[in-house]
Structure formats: C-alpha cells, structure tokens
Amino acid sequence: MKVIDIIEKVEKDLSYDQLVDLVANHNRQVDLVFAEKRSDEDGHVWDAENWTCVDGKRFIRSYFLGDRASSDFSGYNKYDMKGAFLPEEAKEVRLG
C-alpha cells in the first residue's frame, strides 16, 4: 500500500506486515486518515488515528476528530492488531 514517510520525505510501497514491523521494532508511528468518520459501540467518533508501540509487544491507538485529539486511547497486543489496525481502509497512511 502507498505510505507517505514524512521523516524521509518519500512515498513508499509497504505491506501490512512491514508497517507493523516499523511500529513495533523501529520506533515509528503510523497515522491513518479516513475519508469518513468512524465510531465504535461506546459512541466515540473519530476520523484519524495514530499507532505507536510501547515495547515491541504492546500497541497504542490514539484517536482524532478534525484537528482535536481525543483523551481516549486503546491498547492492543500484536495478535489483536489484525482486527483493529486497518491501514487498507484509510485514505492516507503516513509514517512518522
């Protein structure tokens, strides 16, 4: 998938597994920007999220709506990522 690397200032073609590896093992952050607002069963609404990793095993997703960051976040392990980390659904994927 097309990924904009904002640090190296290039566009890359990366797979899902390569993105997860960059977050888990190379201290990178992935920002996902969606075309439509998203929501969950608790009523949270967002249109962008960023993913970081604590220790190579625990991942954190932070939520944004417009220019505002939400105080809510979610934690995941590498096995939970398949159901929550969805870069293929984003209109833009940025690597920071």
N, C-alpha and C positions, 0 to 999 in steps of 0.2 A: 504494500500500500504506500501511497505517497505521504511522506513525512517531511515537514519543514524543520530543519535543525537550526534553531535560532542562535546557537553558540558558534557553530562552524559556518553559518550563513550559506547553507546549501540545501538542496532538496534531495532526499534520499528515498529509495525504494526498499522498505523494510517489511519483514514478515511479522506476524503476531508474536512469535517466539523471540525474535530479535528485539522487539520493543520491550517485552517483559524482562529479557536479559539485561538490557541497558538500564532499566529502572532498578532491578534487583542487585546487579553486580557492578555497575559503573556509575552509581550516584547521579543518575539523570532523572529528570522529571518529564512526564508526558502530559500535555494539555490536550483535552478533547473538546472541541467546539461543535455544538449540534445546531442543525437548521431549525429545529422545533424545540419548544420547551418540553422537558421531561418531568415526570412526577413518580412518586412511589406510594405505597399503601398508607404511609403515615401523613401524606399530604404535602411533603416537601416538593418544591418546584425549582428546577434549575435548567440552564441552557449551556453550561460548560462545567467541566470538572478537571481536576488535575490529580495525577497519581504520583506518589513518591514511595520510597521503601525505607523502612527503619533499619533492618539488619540483614537484608538478603532473603528474609522469610516472611516478614510482615509488611503488608502494603496498606497505604492510607489514601483514601479518595476524599478530596475536598470539593465542595460544590459552590457554584457561582451563578448568579442571575443578573444578566446585564453586566454592569461594572462593579457589582457588590458581591463580596464574599460572604458566604453563609458561615455561621458558627458551627454548623453541623458537619460531621465527617463520618466516614465508615472505615472500619478496619477489616482486612482480609488476609488469608494465608494464600500461598501460591495455588492451592487446589480450588479455592473459591473464585479465583480470578476469571476463569472461563465464563462464569455466569454474570459477572459484573463489569469486567474490563472489556469494553466493546468499541475499539477504535474503528472497526469497519462500518459502524453506524454514524460516525462523526463526519461533518462536512469538512473539518480541518483538524489535522493532527500535528501538533508542534512538539518538538523535542527540545527541552531546556537543559 
